[in-house]
Amino acid sequence: MKRWPIDPDYLLFVLLILPLPIIGMLNVSPLVRLLLLLPVVILQGLFVWNGLRRSRPRR
């Protein structure tokens, strides 16, 4: 099986960052913007938490 030249974690990180400026440019109320940002921020938090868990050495 051929490996990608790009780390899949890096690709996922970029995909989680891309919606932020688009959501910021929308001409909607702050509440709607917050509701749109909430799932993106939760996914980013899970991504970081999973990365921290994976990098921690096992005892």
HUDAGI-V83020 format. One record per residue. N is the residue number from 1. D_CENTER is the distance of its C-alpha to the mean C-alpha in Angstrom with 2 decimals. Layout:
# HUDAGI-V83020
n->(N:N)
d_center->(D_CENTER:D_CENTER)
This chain:
# HUDAGI-V83020
n->(1:2:3:4:5:6:7:8:9:10:11:12:13:14:15:16:17:18:19:20:21:22:23:24:25:26:27:28:29:30:31:32:33:34:35:36:37:38:39:40:41:42:43:44:45:46:47:48:49:50:51:52:53:54:55:56:57:58:59)
d_center->(26.81:25.43:22.36:19.83:20.30:16.55:14.72:12.50:9.96:10.02:9.79:6.70:5.12:7.16:6.46:3.10:5.69:8.56:9.12:9.62:13.07:14.12:13.78:15.57:18.33:19.20:22.59:22.09:22.91:20.73:20.58:19.23:16.61:15.63:15.61:13.34:10.82:11.15:9.29:6.11:6.79:7.90:5.18:3.48:7.24:8.04:6.30:8.24:11.11:11.54:11.69:14.16:16.12:16.53:17.74:20.22:23.64:25.40:28.69)
